[in-house]
């Protein structure tokens, strides 16, 4: 199939108008909203807690890796 410029522009516009195809944030927001409804907590509170848990996990993982380096280095 040969794509003429007007058809390409139309495709781009149609794609742009359907963010569910390209914007993963939409699905993430929907999923977080669903969790918030189930837990009866505001979505922003869920987001803060998840961010906090991820940071805590990352710190603990880093500590564990450093500890293994020290033990293996001896």
C-alpha positions as MATLAB code, in Angstrom:
seq = 'XXXXXXXXXXXXXXXXXXXXXXXXXXXXXXXXXXXXXXXXXXXXXXXXXXXXXXXXXXXXXXXXXXXXXXXXXX';
ca = [
       0.000    0.000    0.000;
       1.263    3.434   -0.828;
       0.817    6.017    1.889;
       0.076    9.494    0.618;
       0.852   12.453    2.846;
      -2.775   13.226    3.613;
      -3.401    9.631    4.691;
      -0.288    9.665    6.904;
      -1.388   12.929    8.497;
      -4.849   11.484    9.068;
      -3.319    8.377   10.673;
      -1.176   10.547   12.957;
      -4.185   12.602   13.998;
      -6.305    9.514   14.645;
      -3.501    7.965   16.680;
      -2.932   11.180   18.615;
      -6.636   11.302   19.529;
      -6.452    7.840   21.098;
      -3.917    8.195   23.914;
      -4.718    4.733   25.237;
      -2.613    3.480   22.304;
       0.512    5.420   23.237;
       0.228    6.902   26.727;
       0.926    4.259   29.361;
       0.159    6.847   32.076;
      -3.548    6.509   31.302;
      -3.593    2.807   32.121;
      -1.434    3.420   35.178;
      -3.794    6.105   36.459;
      -6.788    3.857   35.818;
      -5.157    0.981   37.705;
      -4.171    3.208   40.637;
      -7.696    4.619   40.757;
      -9.081    1.078   40.851;
      -6.786    0.206   43.778;
      -7.768    3.417   45.560;
     -11.455    2.579   45.201;
     -10.910   -0.932   46.549;
      -8.880    0.339   49.529;
     -11.089    3.432   49.963;
      -8.045    5.719   49.896;
      -7.306    8.698   47.651;
      -5.250    7.861   44.557;
      -2.539   10.391   45.425;
      -2.099    8.673   48.809;
      -1.692    5.338   47.020;
       0.912    6.890   44.702;
       2.864    8.349   47.639;
       2.857    5.033   49.486;
       4.007    3.099   46.429;
       6.797    5.616   45.838;
       7.814    5.282   49.483;
       7.809    1.477   49.290;
       9.880    1.485   46.096;
      12.435    3.862   47.658;
      12.640    1.767   50.817;
      13.052   -1.431   48.814;
      15.783    0.176   46.674;
      17.693    1.314   49.763;
      17.479   -2.145   51.333;
      18.559   -3.804   48.095;
      21.534   -1.435   47.841;
      22.529   -2.209   51.453;
      22.316   -5.926   50.742;
      24.496   -5.624   47.629;
      27.083   -3.563   49.528;
      27.099   -6.081   52.359;
      27.697   -8.931   49.914;
      30.574   -6.978   48.329;
      32.220   -6.542   51.723;
      31.784  -10.221   52.646;
      33.035  -11.438   49.280;
      35.961   -9.013   49.358;
      37.336  -10.441   52.619;
];
